[in-house]
Amino acid sequence: MEWYSAVLKKYADFNGRARRKEYWMYTLINIVIIFVLEIAGITMMKNTLGIIILGVMGIYCLATLLPSLAVAIRRLHDTGRSGWWLLICFVPFVSLILLYFMVIDGQPGANEYGPNPKGV
């Protein structure tokens, strides 16, 4: 839970680098929370007038959108890539490259985005 709260504290920090562990622990906890909210059935609902009411899960997803983007961009910075690479997720099948970037180890030592977050 420490990694999750650390990302939320830096919710709009697009500068610097994020370790693999920071990114994947945040992603894991985020998926678990979304899964629990989905199981609880608190999703988008329609009222009697047909107006869509945003449920708790929708509000949670909107609230964590900015921190998710920030940690993903910082993770790309750790691999020596610009945050603009995140746009590749809109291209089907080619977006697997983005998954590869998130899995590989970061650049050792400092790069143009800052010092190594591992402190090595």
C-alpha distances in whole Angstrom, upper triangle without the diagonal:
4,5,5,6,9,10,11,12,15,15,19,19,21,22,21,19,16,16,15,12,10,12,12,8,8,11,10,8,10,13,12,12,15,16,16,17,20,21,21,24,23,24,27,30,33,35,39,40,38,36,32,30,26,24,20,19,21,20,17,18,20,17,15,18,18,15,15,19,18,15,18,21,19,18,22,23,22,24,27,27,28,25,28,28,25,28,29,27,30,32,32,32,32,28,27,28,25,23,25,24,20,20,23,22,22,26,26,27,27,28,29,26,25,24,22,19,19,21,24
4,5,5,6,9,10,11,13,14,18,17,19,20,19,17,14,14,14,11,9,12,12,9,9,13,12,10,13,16,15,15,18,20,19,21,23,24,25,27,26,27,29,33,36,38,42,43,41,38,35,32,29,27,23,22,24,22,19,20,21,18,16,19,18,15,15,19,17,14,17,20,17,17,21,21,20,23,25,26,26,24,28,27,25,28,29,27,30,33,33,33,32,29,28,28,25,23,25,23,20,20,22,21,21,24,24,24,25,26,27,24,22,21,20,16,16,18,21
4,6,5,6,9,10,11,12,16,15,16,17,16,14,11,10,11,8,6,8,9,6,6,10,10,9,11,14,14,14,17,19,19,20,23,24,25,27,25,26,28,32,35,37,41,42,40,37,34,31,28,26,23,21,22,21,18,18,20,17,14,16,16,12,12,15,14,11,14,16,14,14,17,18,16,19,22,22,23,21,24,23,21,25,26,24,27,29,30,29,29,25,25,25,21,20,21,20,16,17,19,18,17,21,21,22,22,23,24,21,20,19,17,13,14,17,19
4,5,5,6,9,10,11,14,14,16,18,17,16,12,13,13,11,8,9,10,7,5,8,9,7,8,11,12,11,14,16,16,17,19,21,21,23,22,22,25,28,31,34,37,38,36,33,30,28,24,22,19,17,19,18,14,14,16,13,11,13,13,10,10,14,13,10,13,16,14,14,18,19,18,21,23,23,23,20,23,23,20,23,25,23,25,28,28,28,28,24,24,25,21,20,22,20,17,18,20,20,20,23,24,25,24,25,26,22,21,21,20,16,17,20,23
4,5,5,6,9,10,13,14,16,18,17,16,14,15,16,13,10,12,13,10,8,12,13,10,11,15,15,13,16,18,18,19,21,23,23,25,23,24,26,29,32,34,38,38,37,34,31,28,24,23,19,18,20,18,15,16,17,13,11,14,14,10,12,15,13,12,15,17,16,16,20,20,20,23,25,25,24,22,25,25,23,25,27,25,28,31,31,32,31,27,27,28,24,23,25,23,20,21,23,22,22,25,25,26,25,26,26,22,22,22,21,17,18,20,24
4,5,5,7,9,12,11,14,15,14,13,11,12,14,12,8,10,13,11,9,12,14,12,13,17,17,16,19,21,21,22,24,26,26,28,26,27,29,32,35,37,41,41,39,36,33,31,27,26,22,21,22,20,17,18,18,15,13,15,14,10,12,14,12,10,14,15,13,14,18,17,17,20,22,22,22,20,23,23,21,24,26,25,27,30,31,31,30,27,27,26,23,22,24,22,18,20,21,20,19,22,22,22,21,22,23,19,18,18,17,13,15,17,20
4,5,5,6,9,9,11,13,12,12,9,11,13,11,8,8,11,10,7,10,13,11,11,15,16,15,17,19,20,20,23,25,25,26,25,24,26,30,33,35,39,39,37,34,30,28,24,24,21,19,20,18,15,15,15,13,10,12,10,6,8,10,8,7,10,12,10,12,15,15,15,18,20,20,19,17,20,20,18,21,23,21,24,27,28,28,27,23,24,23,20,19,21,19,16,18,20,19,18,20,22,22,21,21,21,17,17,18,17,14,16,18,21
4,5,5,9,10,12,14,15,15,13,15,16,15,11,12,14,12,9,12,14,12,11,15,16,14,16,19,19,19,21,24,23,25,22,22,24,27,30,32,36,36,34,31,28,26,22,21,18,17,17,15,12,13,13,10,8,11,9,6,9,11,10,9,13,14,13,15,18,18,18,21,23,22,21,18,21,22,19,22,24,22,25,28,29,30,29,25,26,26,22,22,24,22,19,21,23,23,21,24,25,26,24,24,24,20,20,21,20,17,19,21,25
4,5,8,9,12,14,14,15,13,16,18,16,13,14,16,15,12,15,17,15,15,18,19,18,19,23,23,22,25,27,27,28,26,26,27,30,33,35,39,39,37,34,31,28,25,24,21,20,21,18,16,17,16,13,11,14,11,9,12,14,11,11,15,15,14,16,19,19,19,22,23,23,22,20,23,24,21,24,27,25,27,31,32,33,32,28,29,28,25,24,26,24,21,23,25,24,22,24,25,25,23,24,23,19,19,20,20,16,19,20,24
4,6,5,9,10,11,12,11,14,16,16,12,12,16,15,12,15,18,16,15,19,21,19,20,24,24,24,26,29,29,30,27,27,28,31,34,36,40,40,38,35,31,29,26,25,23,22,21,19,17,17,16,13,12,13,10,7,10,11,8,8,12,12,11,13,16,15,16,19,20,20,18,16,19,20,18,21,24,23,25,28,30,30,29,26,26,26,22,22,24,21,19,21,23,22,19,22,23,22,20,20,20,16,16,17,17,14,17,19,22
4,6,8,11,13,13,13,16,17,17,13,13,16,15,12,14,17,15,14,17,19,17,18,22,22,21,24,26,26,27,24,24,25,28,31,33,36,36,34,31,28,26,22,22,20,19,18,16,14,14,12,10,8,9,6,4,8,9,7,8,11,12,11,14,16,16,17,20,21,20,18,15,18,19,17,19,22,21,23,26,28,29,27,24,25,25,21,21,24,21,19,21,23,23,21,23,25,25,23,22,21,18,18,20,20,17,20,22,25
4,6,9,12,13,13,17,19,19,15,15,18,18,15,16,20,19,17,20,22,21,21,24,25,24,26,29,29,30,27,26,26,30,32,34,38,37,35,32,29,27,24,24,22,21,20,18,16,15,14,12,11,10,7,6,9,9,6,9,12,11,11,14,15,15,17,20,20,19,16,13,16,18,16,18,21,20,22,25,27,29,27,24,25,25,21,22,24,21,19,22,24,23,21,23,25,24,22,21,19,16,17,19,20,18,21,23,26
4,6,8,10,11,14,17,17,14,14,17,18,15,17,20,20,18,21,24,22,23,26,27,27,29,31,32,32,30,29,30,33,36,38,41,40,38,35,32,31,27,27,25,24,23,21,19,18,17,15,13,13,9,8,11,10,6,8,11,9,8,12,13,12,14,17,17,16,14,12,15,17,16,18,21,21,23,26,28,29,27,24,25,24,20,21,23,20,18,21,22,21,18,20,22,21,18,17,16,12,13,15,16,14,18,19,22
4,7,9,10,14,16,17,14,13,17,18,16,17,20,20,19,21,24,23,24,27,28,28,29,32,33,33,31,29,30,34,36,38,42,41,39,36,33,31,28,28,26,25,23,22,20,19,18,16,14,13,10,9,10,8,5,7,9,6,6,10,10,9,12,14,14,13,11,8,12,13,12,15,18,18,20,23,25,26,24,21,22,21,17,19,20,17,16,19,20,19,16,18,20,19,17,15,14,10,12,15,15,14,18,19,22
4,7,9,13,16,17,15,14,18,19,17,19,22,23,21,24,27,26,27,30,31,31,32,35,36,36,34,33,34,37,40,42,46,45,42,39,36,35,31,32,30,28,27,26,24,22,21,20,18,17,13,12,14,12,8,10,11,8,6,10,11,8,10,13,12,12,11,10,13,15,15,17,20,20,23,25,27,28,25,23,24,22,19,20,21,17,17,20,19,18,15,16,18,16,14,12,11,7,8,11,13,12,16,17,19
4,7,10,13,15,13,13,17,18,17,18,21,22,21,24,26,26,27,30,31,31,33,36,36,37,35,34,35,39,42,44,48,47,45,42,39,37,34,34,31,29,29,28,25,24,23,22,19,19,16,14,15,13,10,10,11,9,6,9,10,7,8,11,11,12,11,11,15,16,16,19,21,21,24,26,28,28,26,23,24,21,18,20,20,16,15,18,17,16,12,13,14,13,10,10,9,5,5,8,9,9,12,13,16
4,7,10,12,10,10,14,15,14,16,19,20,20,22,24,25,25,28,30,30,31,34,35,36,34,33,35,38,41,44,47,47,45,42,38,37,33,33,31,29,28,27,25,23,23,22,19,18,16,14,14,13,10,8,10,8,4,6,8,5,5,8,9,10,11,11,15,15,15,18,19,20,23,25,26,26,24,21,21,19,16,17,17,13,12,14,14,12,9,10,12,11,10,9,10,7,7,8,7,6,10,11,14
4,7,8,6,7,10,11,11,13,15,16,16,19,21,21,22,25,26,27,28,31,32,33,32,31,32,36,39,42,45,45,43,40,37,35,31,31,28,26,26,25,22,21,22,20,17,17,15,12,12,12,9,7,8,8,5,5,8,7,6,9,11,12,13,12,16,15,15,18,19,19,22,24,25,25,23,20,20,18,15,15,15,12,10,12,12,11,9,11,13,13,13,13,14,10,10,10,9,7,9,12,14
4,5,5,6,9,10,11,12,14,16,17,18,20,22,23,24,26,27,29,30,32,33,32,32,34,37,41,43,47,47,45,42,38,37,33,32,30,27,28,27,24,23,24,22,19,19,18,15,14,15,13,9,10,11,8,6,10,10,7,9,12,14,15,15,18,17,16,20,21,20,24,25,26,25,23,20,19,18,15,15,14,12,9,10,10,8,7,10,11,13,13,14,16,13,12,11,9,6,7,10,12
4,5,5,6,8,10,10,12,14,15,16,18,20,21,22,24,26,27,28,30,31,31,30,32,36,39,42,46,46,43,41,37,36,32,31,29,26,27,27,23,22,23,22,19,19,18,15,14,15,14,10,10,12,10,7,10,11,9,10,13,14,16,15,18,17,16,19,19,18,22,23,24,22,21,18,17,16,13,12,12,10,7,7,8,7,8,11,13,15,16,16,18,16,15,15,12,10,10,14,14
4,5,5,6,8,10,10,12,14,15,16,18,20,21,22,24,25,27,28,30,29,29,32,35,39,41,45,46,43,41,37,35,32,30,28,25,26,26,22,21,23,22,18,19,19,15,14,16,15,11,12,14,12,10,13,14,12,13,17,18,19,18,21,20,19,22,22,21,25,26,26,25,24,21,19,19,16,14,15,14,10,10,11,10,11,14,15,17,18,19,21,18,17,16,13,11,10,14,15
4,6,5,6,9,10,11,12,14,16,17,18,20,21,23,24,26,27,29,28,28,30,33,37,39,43,43,41,38,35,33,29,28,25,23,24,23,20,19,20,19,15,16,16,12,11,13,12,8,10,12,10,9,12,13,11,14,17,17,18,17,20,19,17,21,21,20,24,25,26,25,24,21,20,20,17,15,16,14,11,12,13,12,12,15,16,18,18,18,20,17,16,15,13,10,11,14,16
4,6,5,6,9,10,11,12,14,16,16,18,20,21,22,24,26,27,26,25,27,31,34,37,41,41,38,36,32,31,27,26,24,21,22,21,18,17,18,17,13,14,14,11,9,11,10,6,7,10,9,7,10,12,11,12,15,15,16,14,17,16,14,17,18,16,20,22,22,22,21,17,17,16,13,12,13,12,8,10,12,12,12,15,17,19,19,18,20,16,17,17,15,12,13,17,18
4,5,5,6,9,10,10,12,14,15,16,18,20,21,22,24,26,25,25,27,31,34,37,40,41,38,36,32,31,27,26,23,21,22,22,19,17,19,18,15,15,16,13,11,13,13,10,10,13,12,10,13,15,13,14,18,18,19,17,20,18,16,19,19,17,20,22,22,21,21,17,16,16,14,11,13,12,9,9,12,12,13,17,19,21,21,21,23,20,20,20,17,15,15,19,20
4,5,5,6,8,10,11,12,14,15,17,18,20,21,23,24,24,24,27,30,34,36,40,41,38,36,32,30,27,25,22,20,21,21,18,17,19,18,14,16,17,13,12,15,14,11,12,15,14,12,16,17,16,17,21,21,22,20,23,21,19,22,22,20,23,25,25,24,24,21,20,20,17,15,17,16,12,12,15,15,16,20,21,23,23,23,25,22,21,21,18,15,15,19,21
4,6,5,6,9,10,11,12,14,15,17,18,20,21,23,22,22,24,27,31,33,37,38,35,33,29,27,24,22,19,17,18,18,14,13,16,14,11,12,13,10,8,12,11,9,10,13,13,12,15,17,16,18,20,20,20,18,21,20,17,20,21,19,22,24,24,24,24,20,20,20,17,15,17,16,13,14,17,17,17,21,22,23,23,23,24,21,21,21,19,16,17,20,22
4,6,5,6,9,10,10,12,14,15,16,18,20,21,20,20,22,26,29,32,36,36,33,31,28,26,22,21,19,16,17,17,14,12,15,14,11,12,13,11,8,11,12,9,10,13,14,12,15,17,16,18,21,20,20,17,20,18,15,18,19,16,19,21,21,21,21,17,17,18,14,12,15,15,11,12,16,17,17,21,23,25,25,24,25,22,23,23,21,18,19,22,24
4,5,5,6,9,10,11,12,14,15,16,18,20,20,20,23,26,30,32,36,37,34,32,29,27,24,22,19,16,18,19,15,14,17,17,13,15,17,14,12,15,16,13,13,17,17,15,18,20,19,20,23,23,23,21,23,22,19,21,22,19,22,23,23,22,23,19,18,20,17,14,17,17,13,14,17,18,19,23,25,27,27,27,28,25,25,25,23,20,20,24,25
4,5,5,6,9,10,11,12,14,15,16,19,18,18,21,25,28,31,34,35,33,31,27,25,22,20,17,14,16,17,13,13,16,15,12,14,16,13,12,15,16,14,15,18,18,17,20,22,21,22,25,25,25,22,25,24,21,23,24,21,24,26,25,25,26,22,22,23,20,18,20,20,16,17,20,21,22,25,27,28,28,29,30,26,26,26,24,21,21,24,27
4,5,5,6,9,10,11,12,14,15,17,16,16,18,22,25,28,31,32,30,28,24,22,19,17,14,11,13,13,10,9,12,11,8,11,13,11,9,13,14,12,13,17,17,16,19,21,21,22,25,24,24,21,23,22,18,21,22,19,21,23,23,23,24,20,20,22,19,17,20,20,16,17,21,22,22,26,28,29,29,28,29,26,26,27,25,22,23,26,28
4,5,5,6,9,10,10,12,14,15,15,15,18,21,24,27,31,32,29,27,24,22,19,17,15,11,13,15,11,10,14,14,11,13,15,14,11,15,17,15,15,18,19,18,20,23,22,23,26,25,25,22,24,22,19,21,21,18,20,22,21,22,23,19,19,21,18,16,19,19,16,17,21,22,23,27,29,31,31,30,31,28,29,29,27,24,25,28,30
4,5,5,6,9,10,10,12,14,14,15,18,21,25,27,31,32,30,28,25,23,20,17,15,12,15,16,12,12,16,16,13,15,18,16,14,18,19,17,18,22,22,20,23,26,25,26,29,28,28,25,27,26,23,25,25,22,24,26,25,25,26,23,22,24,22,19,22,23,19,19,23,24,25,29,31,33,33,33,34,30,31,31,29,26,26,29,31
4,5,5,6,9,10,11,13,12,13,16,19,23,25,28,30,28,26,22,20,17,14,11,9,12,12,9,10,13,13,11,14,16,15,14,17,19,17,18,22,22,21,24,26,26,27,30,29,29,26,27,27,23,25,26,22,24,27,26,27,28,24,24,26,23,21,24,24,21,22,25,26,27,31,33,34,34,34,34,31,31,31,30,26,27,30,33
4,5,5,6,9,10,11,10,10,13,16,20,22,26,27,25,23,19,18,14,12,10,7,9,11,8,8,12,12,11,12,16,15,13,16,19,18,18,21,22,22,24,26,26,28,30,29,28,25,26,25,22,23,24,20,22,24,23,24,26,22,22,25,22,20,23,24,21,22,26,27,28,31,34,35,35,34,34,31,32,33,31,28,29,32,34
4,5,5,6,9,10,11,11,14,17,21,23,27,28,26,25,21,19,17,14,12,9,12,14,12,12,15,16,14,16,19,18,16,20,22,20,20,24,25,24,26,29,28,29,32,31,30,27,29,27,24,25,25,22,23,25,24,25,26,23,23,25,23,21,24,25,22,22,26,28,29,33,35,37,37,36,37,34,34,35,33,30,30,34,36
4,5,5,6,9,9,11,15,17,21,23,26,28,26,25,21,19,17,13,11,9,13,14,12,13,16,16,15,18,21,20,18,22,24,22,23,26,27,26,28,31,31,32,35,33,33,30,31,30,27,28,29,25,27,29,28,28,30,27,26,29,26,24,27,28,25,25,29,30,31,35,37,39,39,38,39,36,36,36,34,31,32,35,37
4,5,5,6,6,7,11,13,17,19,23,24,22,21,18,15,13,10,8,6,10,11,9,10,14,14,14,16,19,19,18,21,23,22,23,26,27,26,29,31,31,33,35,34,33,29,31,30,26,27,28,25,26,28,27,28,30,27,27,30,27,25,28,29,26,27,30,32,33,36,38,40,39,39,39,36,36,37,35,32,33,36,39
4,5,5,6,6,10,12,16,19,22,24,21,20,17,15,13,10,9,7,10,13,11,12,15,16,16,17,21,20,19,22,24,23,23,27,28,27,29,32,32,33,36,34,33,30,31,30,26,27,27,24,24,27,25,26,28,25,26,29,26,24,28,29,26,27,31,32,33,37,39,41,41,40,40,37,38,39,37,34,35,38,40
4,5,8,9,13,14,18,20,23,25,23,23,19,18,16,13,12,10,14,16,14,15,18,19,19,21,24,23,22,25,27,26,26,30,31,30,32,35,35,35,38,37,36,33,34,33,29,30,30,27,27,30,28,29,31,28,28,31,29,26,30,31,28,28,32,34,35,39,41,43,43,42,43,39,40,41,39,36,36,40,42
4,6,8,12,13,17,18,21,24,22,21,18,16,15,11,10,10,13,15,14,15,18,19,19,21,24,24,23,26,28,27,28,31,32,31,34,36,36,37,40,38,38,34,35,35,31,32,33,29,30,32,31,32,34,31,31,34,31,29,32,33,30,31,35,36,37,41,43,45,44,44,44,41,41,42,40,37,38,41,43
4,6,9,10,13,15,18,20,18,18,15,13,12,9,9,9,12,14,14,15,17,18,19,21,24,24,23,26,28,28,28,31,33,32,34,37,37,38,40,39,38,34,35,34,30,31,32,28,28,31,29,31,33,30,30,33,31,29,33,34,31,32,36,37,38,42,44,46,45,45,45,41,42,43,42,38,39,43,45
4,7,8,12,14,17,19,17,16,13,11,9,6,6,6,9,10,11,12,14,15,17,18,22,22,21,24,26,26,27,30,31,31,33,35,36,37,39,37,36,33,33,33,29,30,31,27,27,30,29,31,33,30,31,33,30,29,33,33,30,32,35,37,38,41,43,45,44,43,43,39,41,42,40,37,38,41,44
4,6,10,13,16,17,15,14,10,9,7,5,6,5,7,9,10,11,13,15,16,17,20,21,20,22,25,25,25,28,30,30,31,34,35,35,38,35,34,31,31,31,27,27,28,25,24,27,26,28,30,27,28,31,28,27,31,31,29,31,34,36,37,40,42,44,43,42,42,38,40,41,40,37,38,41,44
4,7,10,13,14,12,10,7,6,5,5,8,8,7,10,12,12,13,15,17,17,20,22,21,23,26,26,26,29,31,31,32,35,36,37,39,36,35,31,31,31,27,27,28,25,24,27,26,29,30,28,29,32,29,29,32,33,30,32,36,38,38,41,44,45,44,43,42,39,41,42,41,39,40,43,46
4,7,10,11,9,8,6,5,7,7,10,11,10,12,15,15,16,18,20,21,24,25,25,26,29,30,30,32,35,35,36,38,40,41,42,40,38,35,34,34,31,30,32,28,27,30,29,32,34,31,33,35,33,32,36,36,34,36,40,42,42,45,48,49,48,47,46,43,44,46,45,42,44,47,49
4,7,8,5,6,5,6,9,10,13,14,13,15,18,18,19,21,23,23,26,28,28,29,32,33,33,35,37,38,39,41,43,43,45,42,40,37,36,37,33,32,33,30,29,32,31,34,36,33,35,38,35,35,39,39,37,39,43,45,45,48,51,52,51,49,48,45,47,49,48,45,47,50,53
4,5,5,6,7,7,11,11,15,17,16,17,20,21,21,23,25,26,29,30,30,32,34,36,36,38,40,40,41,44,45,46,48,45,43,40,39,40,36,35,37,34,32,35,35,37,39,37,39,41,39,38,42,42,40,42,46,48,48,51,54,55,53,52,51,48,49,51,50,48,50,53,55
4,5,8,10,11,14,15,19,20,19,21,24,24,24,27,29,29,32,34,34,35,38,39,39,41,44,44,45,47,49,50,51,49,47,43,42,43,39,38,40,37,35,38,37,40,42,40,42,44,42,42,45,46,44,46,49,51,51,55,57,58,57,56,55,51,53,55,54,51,53,56,59
4,6,9,11,14,16,20,21,20,21,24,25,24,26,29,29,31,34,34,35,37,39,39,41,43,44,44,47,49,49,51,48,46,42,41,42,38,37,39,36,34,37,37,40,41,39,41,44,42,42,45,46,44,46,49,51,51,54,57,58,57,55,54,50,52,54,54,51,54,56,59
4,6,9,12,14,18,19,17,19,22,22,22,25,27,26,29,32,31,32,35,36,36,38,40,41,42,44,46,46,48,45,43,39,38,39,35,34,35,33,31,33,33,36,38,36,38,40,38,38,42,42,40,43,46,48,48,51,54,56,54,52,51,48,50,52,51,49,51,54,56
4,6,10,12,16,17,15,16,20,20,19,21,24,23,26,29,28,29,32,34,33,35,38,38,39,41,43,44,45,42,40,36,36,36,33,32,34,31,29,32,32,35,36,34,36,39,36,37,40,40,38,41,44,46,46,49,52,53,51,50,48,45,47,49,49,46,49,51,54
4,6,9,13,13,11,13,16,16,15,18,21,20,23,25,25,26,29,30,30,32,34,35,36,38,40,41,42,39,37,33,33,33,30,29,31,28,26,29,29,32,33,31,33,36,33,33,37,37,35,37,41,43,43,45,48,49,48,46,45,42,44,46,45,43,45,48,50
4,6,10,11,9,10,14,14,14,16,19,19,22,24,24,25,27,29,29,31,33,34,35,37,39,40,41,39,37,33,33,34,30,29,31,28,27,30,30,33,34,32,34,36,33,33,37,37,34,37,40,42,42,45,47,48,47,45,44,41,43,44,44,41,43,46,49
4,7,8,6,7,10,11,10,12,15,15,18,20,20,21,24,25,25,27,30,30,31,34,35,36,38,35,33,30,30,30,27,26,28,25,25,28,28,31,32,29,31,33,30,30,33,33,31,33,36,38,38,41,44,45,43,42,41,37,39,41,40,37,39,42,45
4,5,5,6,9,10,11,12,14,16,19,20,20,22,24,25,25,28,30,30,32,34,35,36,38,36,34,30,31,31,27,28,29,26,26,29,29,31,32,29,31,33,30,29,33,33,30,32,36,37,37,41,43,44,43,42,41,38,39,40,40,37,38,41,44
4,5,5,6,9,10,10,12,14,17,18,18,20,22,23,24,26,27,28,30,32,33,34,36,34,33,29,30,30,27,27,29,26,26,29,29,31,32,29,30,32,29,28,32,31,28,30,34,35,35,38,41,42,41,40,39,36,37,38,37,34,36,38,41
4,5,5,6,9,10,11,12,15,16,15,18,20,20,21,24,25,25,27,29,30,31,34,32,30,27,27,27,24,24,26,22,23,26,26,27,29,25,26,29,26,25,28,28,25,27,31,32,32,36,38,39,38,37,37,34,35,36,35,32,33,36,39
4,5,5,6,9,10,11,14,15,15,17,19,20,20,23,25,25,26,29,30,31,33,31,29,25,26,26,22,22,24,21,21,24,24,26,27,24,26,28,25,24,28,28,25,28,31,32,32,36,38,39,38,37,36,33,34,36,35,32,34,37,39
4,5,5,6,9,10,13,14,14,16,18,19,20,22,24,25,26,28,30,31,33,31,29,25,26,27,23,23,26,23,23,26,27,29,30,26,28,29,26,26,29,29,26,29,32,33,32,35,38,39,37,36,35,32,33,35,34,31,33,36,39
4,5,5,6,9,11,12,12,14,16,17,18,20,21,22,24,26,27,29,30,29,27,24,25,25,21,22,24,21,22,26,26,28,28,25,26,27,24,23,27,26,23,26,29,30,29,33,35,36,35,34,33,30,31,32,31,28,30,33,35
4,5,5,6,10,10,10,12,14,15,15,18,20,20,22,24,25,26,28,26,24,21,22,22,18,19,21,18,18,22,22,24,25,21,22,24,21,20,24,23,21,23,26,28,27,31,33,34,33,32,31,28,29,31,30,27,29,32,34
4,6,5,8,10,10,11,14,15,16,18,19,21,22,24,25,27,28,26,24,20,21,22,18,19,21,18,19,22,23,25,26,22,24,25,22,22,26,25,22,25,28,29,28,31,34,35,33,32,31,27,29,31,30,28,30,33,35
4,6,7,8,10,11,13,14,16,17,18,20,22,23,24,26,28,26,24,20,22,23,19,20,23,20,21,25,26,28,28,24,26,27,23,23,26,25,22,25,28,28,28,30,33,33,32,31,30,26,27,29,28,26,28,31,33
4,6,5,6,9,10,11,12,14,15,16,18,20,21,23,25,23,21,18,19,20,16,18,20,18,19,23,24,25,25,21,23,23,20,20,23,21,19,21,24,25,24,27,29,30,29,28,27,23,24,26,25,23,25,27,30
4,6,5,6,9,10,11,12,14,15,17,18,20,22,23,21,19,15,16,17,13,15,17,15,16,20,21,23,22,19,20,21,18,18,21,20,17,21,23,24,23,26,29,30,28,27,26,22,24,26,25,23,25,28,31
4,5,5,6,9,10,11,12,14,15,16,18,20,21,19,17,13,15,16,13,15,18,16,17,21,23,24,23,20,22,22,18,19,22,20,18,21,23,24,22,25,27,27,25,24,23,19,21,23,23,21,24,26,29
4,5,5,6,8,10,10,12,14,15,16,19,20,19,17,14,16,17,14,16,19,17,19,22,24,25,24,20,22,22,18,18,21,19,16,19,21,21,20,23,25,25,23,22,22,18,19,21,20,18,21,23,26
4,5,5,6,9,10,11,12,14,15,17,19,17,16,12,14,15,11,14,16,14,16,19,20,21,20,17,18,18,14,14,17,16,13,16,18,19,18,21,24,25,23,22,22,18,20,21,20,18,20,23,26
4,6,5,6,9,10,11,12,14,16,17,15,13,9,11,12,9,11,13,12,14,17,19,20,19,15,17,17,13,14,17,15,13,16,18,19,18,20,23,24,22,20,20,16,18,20,20,18,21,23,26
4,5,5,6,9,10,11,12,15,15,14,12,9,12,13,11,13,16,15,17,20,22,23,21,18,19,19,15,16,18,15,13,17,18,18,16,19,21,21,19,18,17,14,15,17,17,15,18,21,23
4,5,5,6,9,10,10,13,14,13,13,10,13,13,11,14,16,15,18,21,22,22,21,17,18,17,14,14,16,13,11,14,15,15,14,16,19,19,18,17,17,13,15,16,15,13,15,18,20
4,5,5,6,9,10,11,13,11,11,8,11,10,8,11,12,12,15,17,18,19,17,14,14,14,10,11,13,10,8,11,13,14,13,16,18,20,18,17,17,14,16,17,16,15,17,20,21
4,5,5,6,9,10,11,9,7,5,8,8,7,10,12,12,15,17,20,20,18,15,16,15,11,13,14,11,10,14,14,15,13,15,18,18,17,15,14,11,13,15,15,14,17,19,21
4,5,5,6,9,10,9,9,7,11,11,11,14,16,16,19,21,23,23,21,18,18,17,13,14,15,12,10,13,14,13,11,13,15,15,14,12,12,9,10,12,12,10,13,16,18
4,5,5,7,9,9,10,9,12,11,10,14,15,15,18,20,21,20,18,16,15,14,11,11,12,8,7,10,10,10,8,11,14,15,14,13,13,11,12,13,11,10,13,15,17
4,5,5,6,5,6,6,9,8,8,12,12,13,16,17,19,19,16,14,14,12,9,10,11,7,7,10,10,10,9,10,14,15,14,12,12,10,12,14,13,13,15,17,18
4,5,5,5,6,7,10,10,11,14,15,16,19,21,23,22,19,17,18,15,12,14,14,10,10,13,12,11,8,9,12,13,11,8,8,6,8,11,10,11,14,15,17
4,5,7,9,10,14,13,13,17,17,18,21,22,24,23,21,18,18,15,13,14,13,10,9,11,10,8,5,6,9,10,9,8,10,7,8,9,7,8,10,12,13
4,6,9,10,13,11,13,16,16,17,20,21,22,21,18,16,16,13,11,12,10,7,8,10,8,7,4,5,9,11,11,9,11,10,11,12,10,11,13,15,15
4,7,10,12,11,13,16,16,18,21,21,23,22,19,18,18,14,13,15,13,10,11,13,11,10,7,7,10,11,10,7,8,8,10,11,11,13,15,16,16
4,7,8,7,10,12,12,15,17,18,20,20,16,15,15,12,11,13,12,9,11,13,12,12,10,10,14,15,13,10,10,9,12,14,14,15,17,19,20
4,5,6,8,10,12,14,16,17,20,20,17,15,17,14,12,15,15,11,13,16,15,16,13,13,17,17,15,12,10,9,13,15,16,17,19,21,22
4,5,6,8,10,12,14,16,19,19,16,14,16,14,11,14,15,11,12,16,16,16,14,15,19,19,17,14,13,11,14,17,17,17,20,22,23
4,5,6,8,10,12,13,17,18,15,13,15,13,11,14,15,13,14,17,18,19,17,18,21,22,20,17,15,14,17,20,20,21,23,25,27
4,5,6,8,10,11,14,14,11,10,12,10,7,11,12,9,11,14,15,17,15,16,20,21,20,17,16,15,18,20,20,20,23,25,26
4,5,6,9,10,13,14,12,9,11,10,7,10,12,10,10,14,15,17,16,18,22,23,21,19,18,16,19,21,21,20,23,25,26
4,5,6,8,11,13,11,9,12,11,9,12,14,13,14,17,18,21,20,21,25,26,25,22,20,19,22,25,24,24,26,29,30
4,5,6,9,10,7,5,9,8,7,10,12,11,13,16,17,20,19,21,25,26,25,22,21,20,23,26,25,25,27,29,30
4,5,7,9,7,4,8,9,7,9,12,12,12,15,17,20,20,22,26,28,27,24,23,22,25,27,25,25,27,30,31
4,6,9,9,7,11,12,10,13,15,15,16,19,21,24,23,25,29,31,30,27,26,24,27,30,29,28,30,33,34
4,7,6,6,9,10,10,13,15,15,16,19,20,24,24,26,29,31,31,28,27,26,29,31,30,30,31,34,35
4,5,6,8,11,11,12,15,16,17,19,21,24,25,27,31,33,33,30,30,28,31,33,32,31,33,36,36
4,5,6,8,10,11,12,14,16,17,18,22,23,25,29,32,31,29,29,28,31,32,30,30,31,34,34
4,5,6,8,10,11,12,14,15,17,20,21,23,26,29,29,26,26,25,28,29,28,28,29,32,32
4,5,5,7,9,10,11,13,15,18,19,21,25,27,27,24,24,23,26,27,26,25,27,30,30
4,5,5,6,9,10,11,13,16,18,20,23,26,26,24,25,23,26,27,25,25,25,29,29
4,5,5,6,9,10,11,14,15,17,21,23,23,21,22,21,23,24,23,23,24,27,27
4,5,5,6,9,10,13,14,16,20,22,22,20,20,18,21,22,20,20,22,25,25
4,5,5,6,9,12,14,16,20,22,23,21,22,20,22,23,21,20,21,24,24
4,5,5,6,10,12,14,17,20,21,19,21,20,21,22,19,19,20,23,23
4,6,6,8,9,11,15,18,18,16,17,16,18,18,16,17,17,20,20
4,6,8,9,12,15,18,18,17,18,16,18,18,16,15,16,19,20
4,7,9,12,15,18,19,18,20,18,19,19,16,16,15,19,19
4,7,9,12,15,16,16,18,17,18,17,14,15,14,17,17
4,7,8,12,14,13,16,15,15,14,11,12,11,14,13
4,6,9,10,10,13,12,12,11,8,9,9,12,11
4,6,8,7,11,11,11,10,7,10,10,12,11
4,7,8,12,12,11,9,6,9,9,9,8
4,7,10,11,9,6,5,9,9,8,7
4,7,8,6,4,5,9,10,10,10
4,5,6,6,8,11,13,13,13
4,6,8,10,13,16,16,16
4,7,9,11,14,14,16
4,7,8,12,11,13
4,6,9,8,9
4,5,6,7
4,5,8
4,5
4
